[in-house]
Amino acid sequence: MHLLGKILAGLFIFIAMGATFMTAKVLQVRNEWMKRVETSKASYLKELPKAPLLRQQLSDLERQENRLVYDWGKTWDGLQAGRGVAGPGSVALAGIDATSGIKQDQVLQLFQPDGKGGTSYVGPFRVTVLGEGQTALVANWLFRNSEPATWQVGPGWRARAQVPASDSQNFIRYQYELLQRDIDMAQATRDRDSALNVDRKYAQDHLDFRISELHGDLALADKKGELPDYLVDGLVQAIEDREEIRNAETLKVDELRHELKKVYDEVKALQLRNEALMKSLPGGQSPVSKEPDQSLGGE
C-alpha cells in the first residue's frame, strides 16, 4: 500500500475511535438530560394543579399590598438622620434627594426606629433644602420644646409621601390636646406665681411693718412729739432709751446707798464715841445702845 494510503487509513481509524468515544459521551449526556427532563416534568405535573390556587393567592396578596400602601404613598427606607441647622425642629436625611422624586416644600411623613425592629411615627416635615444625596426638613407642626430631644440620630429612618387621613387626624387631635395641656399648665403656673406673689407681698408688708415697729418709721418723723416715741423711733430705740434711763437711775440708787452707808458708819462711830465719853465720867454707865434702823439701807 502506498504511504499516503497508510496515513489516511490511520487517521480514519483514529477518527472512528474518537467518534465512537464521543458518541458514547453524547448518549450519556442525552440520557442524563432525559432523566432530568422526566424528573422536572413529573415535578411540574405534580405542582400543576396548585398553580391556580397559587395565582389566586398571589393576586390576593397584591391586592392586599395595594390596599395597605394606597393611603401611604411612596416610601423611602434606610435613611440616615442627623440634626438640622435650621433650629431645634429641623432634621437632615441622607439617602434621599431630588432624584428620589422629592420636591421643594413637599411635606413628608417621617418615622424613626423604635428599637424593636420597627419604626415609630415622628410627624410631618416640610422639605426646605434639596441637596445632593441629602435633604433638609423642618417640623411642619407646633412641636413642644421637649420633642426634638426624642428624635434619634442615626440610621433606620423611613419617609413616606403621606399617611392615612385617620392617622393624620389623630396626630392633629393629639397635637391639639398637648397644646391645650401646655396652655393649662401655663395658666396654672401663672396662677401659682400670682398666689406666690400675693403671699410674698403680704409677707414683705408684714416684714416691713415689723422692721418699722422695731427700728422706726421715717414716714412718721414729722410727727415726733405728737405720737409716742416708740411709734416714731421704734421699739429698739425705745428699749435702748429706757435702758439708759434705768442705768442712770441705777447709778443714782447706787450713789444714794453709798451715801447712806457712809452716814450709817458716821452715826455708828459717833454712838461709840458717846458711849466711851459716858464711861469716862464719874459714876458713868454705858447707856443702852440702840441700833440704827436697818431699813434705811445700812449694811
C-alpha positions in Angstrom: 0.0 0.0 0.0 1.2 3.5 -0.8 2.4 5.6 2.2 -0.3 8.2 1.8 -2.9 5.4 1.9 -1.4 4.1 5.2 -1.6 7.6 6.7 -5.2 8.1 5.6 -6.1 4.7 7.0 -4.5 5.5 10.3 -6.4 8.9 10.5 -9.6 7.1 9.6 -9.1 4.6 12.4 -8.3 7.4 14.9 -11.3 9.4 13.9 -13.5 6.4 14.1 -12.3 5.7 17.6 -12.9 9.3 18.6 -16.3 9.3 17.1 -17.2 6.1 19.0 -16.0 7.7 22.3 -17.8 11.0 21.7 -21.0 9.1 20.6 -20.9 7.3 23.9 -20.4 10.6 25.8 -23.3 12.2 23.8 -25.5 9.3 24.6 -24.6 9.5 28.3 -25.3 13.3 28.4 -28.5 12.7 26.5 -29.7 10.1 28.9 -28.9 12.4 31.9 -30.8 15.3 30.3 -33.7 13.0 29.5 -33.8 11.8 33.2 -33.7 15.5 34.4 -36.4 16.4 31.9 -38.6 13.5 33.0 -38.0 14.4 36.7 -38.8 18.1 36.0 -41.8 17.1 34.0 -43.1 14.9 36.8 -42.5 17.6 39.3 -44.2 20.1 37.1 -47.2 17.8 36.6 -47.3 17.3 40.3 -47.4 21.0 41.1 -49.5 22.0 38.1 -52.9 21.6 40.0 -51.6 24.0 42.6 -50.9 26.8 40.0 -54.5 28.3 40.0 -54.5 28.4 43.8 -51.0 30.0 44.0 -52.0 32.5 41.3 -55.1 33.4 43.3 -53.0 33.8 46.5 -50.6 36.0 44.6 -53.4 38.1 43.3 -54.9 38.4 46.8 -51.5 39.4 48.3 -51.0 42.0 45.6 -54.5 43.5 46.2 -53.8 43.5 50.0 -50.4 45.2 49.4 -52.1 47.8 47.2 -54.7 48.5 49.9 -52.0 48.8 52.5 -49.9 51.2 50.6 -52.8 53.1 48.9 -53.0 55.7 51.8 -49.3 55.8 52.5 -47.9 56.8 49.1 -44.3 56.3 48.1 -41.8 55.0 50.8 -38.1 55.6 51.2 -36.3 53.3 53.7 -32.9 53.1 55.2 -32.4 56.8 55.6 -29.6 58.3 57.8 -30.9 61.1 60.1 -28.9 63.9 61.6 -29.6 67.2 63.4 -30.6 70.1 61.1 -29.0 73.5 61.1 -32.3 75.4 60.8 -33.2 75.2 64.5 -34.3 72.6 67.1 -37.2 71.4 64.9 -35.0 70.6 61.8 -33.5 67.3 60.6 -31.2 66.3 57.8 -31.8 63.0 55.9 -29.1 61.3 53.9 -30.1 58.9 51.1 -33.0 61.0 49.7 -32.9 64.0 47.4 -34.4 65.4 44.2 -33.5 62.3 42.2 -35.8 60.3 44.6 -38.8 62.3 43.4 -38.8 64.8 46.3 -39.8 68.3 45.6 -39.1 71.6 47.4 -41.6 72.4 50.2 -43.1 68.9 49.9 -44.4 67.5 53.2 -43.0 64.1 54.1 -44.1 61.8 57.0 -41.1 60.7 58.9 -40.6 57.6 61.1 -37.7 56.7 63.3 -36.5 53.3 64.6 -38.3 52.2 67.8 -35.6 49.8 69.0 -37.8 46.8 68.5 -37.2 46.2 64.8 -39.9 48.6 63.7 -40.5 52.3 63.4 -42.5 54.9 65.3 -44.1 58.0 63.8 -42.3 61.3 64.4 -44.5 63.7 62.4 -44.9 65.7 59.2 -41.8 67.6 58.0 -41.5 70.1 55.2 -38.6 70.0 52.7 -36.5 73.2 52.9 -33.3 72.3 51.1 -32.7 69.7 48.4 -29.0 68.7 48.3 -27.1 66.0 46.5 -27.9 62.8 48.3 -29.3 64.7 51.3 -32.5 66.6 52.2 -33.1 69.1 55.0 -36.5 69.3 56.6 -38.2 71.2 59.4 -41.2 70.2 61.6 -44.5 71.2 60.0 -46.4 71.3 63.3 -46.2 73.3 66.5 -43.9 70.9 68.3 -43.2 71.1 72.0 -39.8 72.1 73.1 -39.1 68.7 74.6 -39.9 66.8 71.4 -36.7 67.2 69.4 -34.7 65.6 72.2 -36.6 62.3 71.5 -35.6 62.3 67.8 -32.9 59.7 67.4 -29.8 60.5 65.3 -28.7 57.6 63.1 -29.8 55.1 60.5 -33.1 53.3 60.1 -35.3 56.2 59.4 -38.2 56.0 56.9 -40.0 58.6 54.9 -43.5 58.3 53.4 -45.2 60.6 51.0 -48.4 60.5 53.1 -50.2 58.8 55.9 -53.9 57.7 56.1 -56.3 60.5 56.8 -57.4 58.9 60.0 -53.9 58.8 61.3 -53.3 62.3 60.3 -56.4 63.4 62.1 -55.3 61.5 65.2 -52.0 63.3 65.1 -53.7 66.7 64.8 -56.0 65.7 67.7 -53.1 64.7 69.9 -51.3 67.8 68.9 -54.3 69.9 70.0 -54.6 68.1 73.3 -50.9 68.6 74.1 -51.2 72.2 73.1 -54.3 72.5 75.4 -52.3 70.8 78.2 -49.5 73.3 77.7 -52.0 76.2 77.9 -53.5 74.7 81.1 -50.0 74.2 82.5 -49.0 77.8 81.7 -52.2 79.1 83.3 -51.7 77.0 86.4 -48.1 78.3 86.6 -49.4 81.9 86.3 -52.0 81.3 89.0 -49.3 79.7 91.2 -46.9 82.6 90.6 -49.7 85.1 91.3 -50.6 83.4 94.5 -46.9 83.3 95.5 -46.6 87.0 94.7 -49.6 87.7 96.9 -48.1 85.7 99.7 -44.7 87.3 99.1 -46.3 90.8 99.2 -48.2 90.0 102.4 -45.0 88.6 104.0 -43.0 91.6 102.8 -45.6 94.1 104.1 -45.6 92.2 107.4 -41.8 92.2 107.5 -41.7 95.9 106.7 -44.2 96.6 109.4 -42.2 94.7 111.9 -39.0 96.4 110.8 -40.7 99.8 111.2 -42.0 98.7 114.5 -38.5 97.7 115.7 -36.4 100.4 114.0 -38.8 103.3 113.5 -40.9 104.7 110.6 -39.3 107.5 108.7 -42.8 108.5 107.4 -43.7 109.5 110.9 -40.6 111.5 111.6 -42.5 114.8 111.3 -45.0 113.7 113.9 -42.4 113.2 116.6 -43.8 114.7 119.8 -47.4 114.1 118.7 -47.1 110.4 118.8 -45.4 108.2 121.3 -41.7 108.0 120.7 -41.7 104.2 120.2 -44.1 104.6 117.2 -41.7 107.1 115.6 -38.2 105.8 116.7 -39.1 102.1 117.0 -39.1 99.7 119.9 -35.4 99.1 119.7 -34.6 102.8 120.3 -37.3 103.0 122.9 -35.9 100.0 124.7 -32.4 101.5 124.5 -33.7 104.8 125.8 -35.4 103.0 128.7 -32.2 101.1 129.4 -30.3 104.3 129.5 -32.8 105.8 131.9 -32.7 102.6 134.0 -28.9 102.6 134.1 -28.9 106.3 135.1 -31.5 105.6 137.9 -29.4 102.5 139.0 -26.3 104.7 139.3 -28.3 107.2 141.4 -29.6 104.5 143.6 -26.1 103.1 144.0 -24.8 106.5 144.9 -27.5 107.0 147.5 -26.8 103.6 149.0 -23.1 104.5 149.3 -24.0 107.9 150.9 -26.5 106.1 153.2 -23.7 103.6 154.2 -21.4 106.5 154.8 -23.9 108.2 157.1 -24.6 105.0 158.9 -20.9 104.5 159.5 -20.6 108.0 160.8 -23.7 107.6 163.2 -22.2 104.3 164.4 -18.8 105.9 165.1 -20.5 108.8 166.9 -22.5 106.4 169.0 -19.4 104.5 170.1 -17.6 107.8 170.9 -20.5 108.9 173.0 -20.5 105.7 174.9 -16.8 106.0 175.5 -17.3 109.5 176.8 -20.1 108.5 179.2 -18.0 105.7 180.6 -15.2 108.2 181.3 -17.4 110.3 183.5 -17.5 109.7 187.4 -20.1 107.1 188.1 -20.7 106.8 184.4 -22.5 103.8 183.0 -22.9 102.7 179.4 -26.3 103.7 178.1 -28.3 101.1 176.3 -27.3 101.3 172.8 -29.9 101.4 170.2 -29.1 100.1 166.7 -29.9 102.3 163.8 -32.9 101.3 161.7 -31.6 98.8 159.1 -34.5 99.7 156.9 -32.6 102.8 155.9 -30.3 100.7 153.7 -27.4 100.2 156.1 -25.1 97.3 155.5 
